[in-house]
């Protein structure tokens, strides 16, 4: 690599880092909403961690609760401006992350596409990353993110970042939001213990 190429790589890195710092200013405190959690999910007492248990808890099937998919929403909703949160996905082989609108179907099987009110990305089988757009977009990432940042601009944008690499993973643009948006999480199946690590909502540390 020539000195010029090294310099431009370094400049790109600095630009990416300053962009991420700008985005992190919109950090909000997100906690998980137990009233929405699928009965097999285990939420930590502080509402910051979720993983899948082996037991279907006997919980009321209230309208807010996911009945079939191992999903949970954040308690906080947003209907203007920008908000940002970070989730540790370290040690997991499968997960879903993003935001969902209030009127989503929570009963039975769900389809993670914007038309159904979900703006998400996911990991499957340890190395298959996909943005759940319509049609879906396969993502080729240089390295697996350990922590994912989610930025929502209610004017019509949802972006995902690899926090440690300060790299943009994917953006949904031109979105049309008309109702409250909630952070959306799914730790997915345990896969015989291979995917038992929790999703952890992390405090945002602006470097």
N, C-alpha and C positions, 0 to 999 in steps of 0.2 A: 504494500500500500504506500503510495507517495505521501509526502508531507502534506500536500494540498488535500488529498483524500482524507487523511487523518484529521486535518483541521475541519473539513466540512462535516465529518462524522461527529466530532466534538461539538461543533456548532449546532448540529441537529439535536444532539443529546441535551444541550443547554436550552434550546428552544422548547423541546418536549418537556423538560423539567419545569421551565417557567410557566408553560401552558397548564401543567398539572397543578402547580401552586395556585394559579389563578382560579382554577376550578375548585380547589379545596377550600377556598374562602366561603363557598356556599354550603359547607358541611352542616348537617343537622343531626340531632340526637335521635336515632331510630331504635325502638324496642319492638319485640315481637308481640303480636296480639293473640293471647291464648284462645279467645273466642272464635278465631278463624282457623285454628290449627287442626289438621287432620288428627283423628283419635290415636294414631300410632306414633305421632311425633312427641319427642321429649324436649321441652323448653327449659332452659336454665332459669333459676329464680330471678336473676336480674333481667331476663328477657332478651339476652344478647346472643344466646347459642341455641342451635336446634339440631337434633339428629333423630334418626328413626329408631324407635324401640321395637321390641319383639311382641309387645302386648297391645291389643286394641283396647284402649281405655273406654269405659262406659261413660261417655259424655253426651250431653243433650245435643241433638242434631239441629242446632239453631240455624237460621237462614245464612248467617255469616260463615259457617264452618265448611271447609272442604270435606266432602264425604268420601271421595274415591282416590284422589291424588294426594300424595304426601306433601302438601303445600301449606304455607302460612303467610299471612300478610303482616306488615308493620302496623303498629297502632296509629302512627302519625299519617295524616293525609295532607295533600297539597293541591291547591287549585289556583296558584298564581306563582310568578317569580321562578327562581331556580332553587334546586336543592340537590345535595350530594351526600353520599354515604359510602363506606368501604366495608367489604366483607372478606374475611379470611377463608380461602378455599383449600388451604394447604392439606395435603394428605388424602384428598378426595379423588375418586375416579369418575364420579358423576355428580352433577348439580345443575340447578336452574336458578337464574338470578335476573331481576329486572324490576319493572313496575307494572301495575295492573289498575284498570279503572274500577270504580266502585261497583258498577252493575254487572261485572263478570259472572258467568255461571260457575257456581262452586260445587254443584252436585254432579255426580257421575264423572265421566271422562271429560277432560278439558283439552282444548286445542290452543297451543301457545302461539297465536299470531295476532298482529295488530287489529285485524278486522274483528277479532273476538275480545279485544281489550287488553291484550298482553304485549308488552315490549320487552323481550327477554333474549338472553343468550344462554347456551348450555354447554356442558361438557358431558361426553359419553365415552365409555370404554377407556378412560384414562388419557386419551389423546385426540379425540374427535370434538373439535369446537365448532359451534354453529350459531349463527344469529337467526332467530326464529322470525324472519321476515317472510313475506309471501311473494315469490318463492323463497325457501330457506337459502342462506348463504353460508357455505363452508368457510371457516376461518383458518388460515395457516399462520400460526403464531410461532415466533422464533423459539420461545421457551414457555413452559406452562406457568401461567400466573399463579402466585401464591396468595395474592390479595387483589381483589377486583374493586375498582371504584365505579360508582354509578352516578352520573349527572343527569338531572332532568331539568330542562328549560320548558316551562309551561307554554311558551310561545310555539313549541313544536319540535323539540329535540330530545332524544334519549341517547346518551353516549356512555360507553364502557371503557375503562382504562385498566391496564396492567400497572398497578401502583408502583411496584419496585422498579420496573423498567421505565416508568413514566411514559408509557406508550399507549396510544389510542388503539383499542381493540376493534370497535365497531360503533357506528352512529346510525340510529334511525332518524331520518330528517323529514321535514314536511309533515310531521304528525299533527293530527287535529284532536286536541283535547277539549272536552266540554264538561267533564265532571271530575270529581276528586280522584287523585291518583295515590296509590298506596305502594310502598316497597313490597316486592314479591320474592319469596324464597322457597326453594325445595331442595332438601339434602339428598333426595332420590333414594333408591333402594340400597340396603346395606351390602348386597352382593357378597354374602357369606363372610362378612367382616371386613372385606377389602375396602368398603366405602363407608365405614362406620364413623369416621371423623366428623365432628360437627361443622356446620357453617357458623362462623362467629362474626357478629357485627363488631367491627374494631373502631376504637377512637381514632379520629383523623388527626394525624400529626403532620403539621405543616413544617417542613424542614427549613 
